[in-house]
Amino acid sequence: MINDIKKVSLSVEQIDGICKRLGKEISKDYEGKEPVFIGLLKGCNPFMMDLLKEVTIRCSLDYLDVSSYNGTASTGVVVLHKENGGY
């Protein structure tokens, strides 16, 4: 796993800018509403936290746990393992 990153698609600064822009747009578009952000476990947390720091309206966060793998091979079928909030 050492040196396993072949290409960086977006820099930290670019991701920060995207989160700021999206947070502003979401806050404007959903003003007066309470959106629910749904993240796919487990890799979504860093991005979700960066994004939600920029959202200025009341909102909720929930998670789904899904997979399409059996070991290291994709089955081609997405399976829902866990649904936290009943959405």
C-alpha positions as CSV (number, residue, x, y, z in Angstrom):
1,M,0.0,0.0,0.0
2,I,3.0,2.3,0.1
3,N,3.0,4.6,-2.9
4,D,-0.3,3.1,-4.1
5,I,-1.8,6.4,-5.3
6,K,-1.2,6.7,-9.0
7,K,-3.0,10.0,-9.6
8,V,-4.5,12.8,-7.5
9,S,-7.7,14.0,-9.2
10,L,-8.4,17.0,-7.0
11,S,-6.3,18.9,-4.6
12,V,-7.3,19.7,-1.1
13,E,-7.8,23.3,-2.2
14,Q,-10.0,22.3,-5.1
15,I,-12.2,20.1,-2.8
16,D,-12.5,22.9,-0.3
17,G,-13.6,25.3,-3.1
18,I,-16.2,22.8,-4.4
19,C,-17.6,22.3,-0.9
20,K,-17.9,26.0,-0.3
21,R,-19.7,26.5,-3.7
22,L,-22.0,23.5,-3.1
23,G,-22.7,24.5,0.5
24,K,-23.7,28.0,-0.6
25,E,-25.9,26.7,-3.5
26,I,-27.6,24.1,-1.3
27,S,-28.3,26.7,1.5
28,K,-29.8,29.0,-1.1
29,D,-31.8,26.4,-3.0
30,Y,-33.2,24.7,0.2
31,E,-33.8,27.8,2.3
32,G,-36.8,27.3,4.5
33,K,-36.6,23.5,4.1
34,E,-34.7,20.8,6.0
35,P,-32.9,18.5,3.5
36,V,-31.6,15.1,4.5
37,F,-28.1,14.3,3.3
38,I,-27.6,10.6,2.7
39,G,-24.1,9.3,2.5
40,L,-22.9,5.8,1.4
41,L,-20.7,4.2,4.0
42,K,-17.9,4.1,4.7
43,G,-15.9,6.4,2.5
44,C,-18.3,9.4,2.5
45,N,-17.5,10.9,5.9
46,P,-14.6,13.2,5.0
47,F,-16.4,14.8,2.1
48,M,-19.8,14.9,3.9
49,M,-18.2,16.7,6.9
50,D,-16.4,19.2,4.6
51,L,-19.6,19.9,2.7
52,L,-21.9,20.2,5.8
53,K,-19.5,22.7,7.4
54,E,-20.5,25.0,4.5
55,V,-24.3,24.4,4.7
56,T,-25.9,27.2,6.7
57,I,-29.5,25.8,6.9
58,R,-30.9,23.2,9.2
59,C,-30.4,19.7,7.8
60,S,-30.0,16.0,8.8
61,L,-27.5,13.4,7.9
62,D,-28.1,9.7,7.4
63,Y,-26.2,6.8,6.0
64,L,-26.7,3.7,3.8
65,D,-24.4,0.7,3.7
66,V,-24.4,-0.9,0.3
67,S,-22.1,-3.2,-1.6
68,S,-21.8,-5.0,-4.9
69,Y,-18.8,-7.2,-4.1
70,N,-18.3,-10.7,-2.9
71,G,-14.7,-10.7,-1.8
72,T,-12.8,-8.8,-4.4
73,A,-15.1,-9.5,-7.3
74,S,-18.2,-7.5,-8.2
75,T,-21.5,-9.4,-8.3
76,G,-23.1,-6.8,-10.5
77,V,-25.9,-6.5,-8.0
78,V,-26.1,-3.7,-5.4
79,V,-27.2,-5.0,-2.0
80,L,-28.5,-2.7,0.8
81,H,-27.0,-4.0,4.1
82,K,-28.2,-1.3,6.4
83,E,-30.7,1.5,6.4
84,N,-30.2,3.7,9.4
85,G,-33.0,6.2,9.4
86,G,-35.8,4.5,7.5
87,Y,-35.7,6.9,4.5
